[in-house]
Amino acid sequence: MTVPALYGRVPSLLSSQLQLQSLNRTNVELLELSTQMSSGYRVQRPSDDPIAASVVSSIDQKLERDDQRDRNMTHAGSVMVGLDSSLAEIGDLVRDAKTLALEQVQSTADEGTRASMANVVQQQLTQLLGVMNRDFAGVHYFSGGRPGSLSVESFEGGYRYLGDREGLYTDLGPEIDFPITLAADDAVGSLSARVEGDVDLNPLLTADTFVRDLRGVTTGKELGTLEVDLPSGTPSTLQVDLSNAETLSDVTDAIESAIRQADSAAFGAAAWGAGVTVAGDRLQFNLAAGVTATFSDGPIGQTASALGLSNTYTNAVQTNPDPTAGFDPRVTERTTLAALSPADAVVYGDVEFNNGGRTGTVTTFAGMTIGEFIEAVDRLELGVRAEIDESGDSINVVNEVAGMQLSVSDGGTAAATTLGIRTMQGRTSLGDFNNGRGVEIADAEFDPTTGLPDPDRNVDFEVTLSDGTTSFTVDLVPADLADLDALIAKINAESGGAGGFVASLAADRNSIVFSDGLGGGSAIGVNSLNGYAAEDLGLLDGTVGPGNELISSDRSTVRVDSVFSTLIELRDALAANDQRGISFAAQRLDDDADRVTEAQGLVGTRMQRVESVQTRLGETTLTDRKIKSDLQDLDFIDASTRLNLLSTQLQAAMRVTSITQQQSLLDFLG
């Protein structure tokens, strides 16, 4: 306690007040210290140390985030451990299946043994289905971004994927940007296979076309304000706001309205709505004689260039002559079939779908929209869906079921062909036949004895006509396999027109048809001589049609490339005692095994990454907690020393106060 120097004397009342303040101050410090010692914290409220309290608050928030991320990483690690274990089991299963196939492809294996091994493969399929649907705490490993649903379901003898292609992401910090689950295609192959539409459907431009569906000149540009200069009559410059235009009708109405308000005679005698119209792939201005209008971008957006209008228009120049100024509308679910304008006009009728032997038909008509077509395909419940291609030019058909073969054909009209979704057309590459294996022909063969080229060994098959005696041989070369049209042309050339023979593509099914004009009592037959062309073209297992014509089986189907498909094909080849089919399945199992190995490597790398980040996070958290402790926690050694000092100070103050308070003026005078 210090007495101010300005006091010449100290009255008893002042002395008492100063001494009491000193005692109170010491008592308060003792109370605060005892509270700190009982709680263990030096900073209990922001007023104790504002700077330290602010830092502690920031550290607390960071620690809370880090603790949650640490829990997320622990959960992610558990999921990926289970995922890695499942992949290891799938890898073992695929390798076992490959070993089985290699054993059974040997010529020493008999039909009975192969039939029993088909049952083993079926058990492997059941095991694979179980592994694919495993989960950890409700998170399915192979469902991608749909962790709550099963990954795969059994569907009419095949297997359909129920997840999606995106993995499940969780907050693992800024250093990790990968999902903790996998989509099935990363582990067992494709989730689906598509028939990619090969026809640009070229939808027509109409007043109802949405601006957002326009491409071409509009791509990458934004609608805003359009500036229109009208120098004729009463000169004026207009600004037309098109920022809220949704359809081309909104655009044409706004422009026509603005021009008519500025010059009522601009469009002559044309009725409302006939001044600005859609013509082909662009807008047309039907201006009266002597009227001129110049369009340019306004202050907002790139409106004139986005609409292909940057030009001067008159009665003689009604559209922009720039060939690049046209719109290119996308195919959308609102587009009607009547609004499509491909190179070959769309034909309406039945489109037939066959997936794994289950069939369905969609009947198209002019007023049907693409969206209605997609819904109709979905309602067939064949494991098939239709979709608009990402390019916006065509339609695709997707096979969603592994183990099933999809074909799309015309049902009496060219409906599927003109939509570009028929799976067997004249332009179909023979390399796509037999699930991408193509057609294996005998070519450039040599006599094993002389070592010289042997033309007879290059002849692929013999065709016998319906009279049972007339025949001819077919020798295919690689150039004949370019597409189905080239193949059919070669077969017809080889026949020389004998007996009125004609090879053609069936109009109402996906088949090659052999017919003749002999009217014999036997069916047209095919005998394989060398190679496998006859078998790969479906000529050996075809059916007999009207007039004893030969109708081939469909070898242009679409297969989902996955382990499920391979195992089903191996099972069926074993059951049918098909040595060549077993060999093909064994080859595909090599690719399947490589895919699983890559998936294991990917998951292992991610696991290591998570473990590494989690370790660093633990070290950072430890440092943060130490800094927080240094700022907030009480130093008990220092606190004990202060407690002793304050106690001694209090005792001394109380002793001094008691002595001074006993003295009076009489003690001084005496």
Beta strands, then each sheet from edge to edge (+ up, - down):
strand 1: 135-136
strand 2: 139-140
strand 3: 152-155
strand 4: 158-161
strand 5: 193-195
strand 6: 225-230
strand 7: 236-241
strand 8: 276-279
strand 9: 282-285
strand 10: 293-297
strand 11: 312-313
strand 12: 350-355
strand 13: 358-363
strand 14: 384-388
strand 15: 395-399
strand 16: 401-402
strand 17: 405-410
strand 18: 461-464
strand 19: 471-474
strand 20: 502-505
strand 21: 512-515
strand 22: 525-528
strand 23: 543-544
strand 24: 550-551
strand 25: 558-559
sheet 1: 1+ 2-
sheet 2: 3+ 4- 16+
sheet 3: 5+ 15- 14+
sheet 4: 7+ 6- 10+ 11-
sheet 5: 8+ 9-
sheet 6: 13+ 12- 17+ 25-
sheet 7: 19+ 18- 22+
sheet 8: 20+ 21- 24+ 23-
end
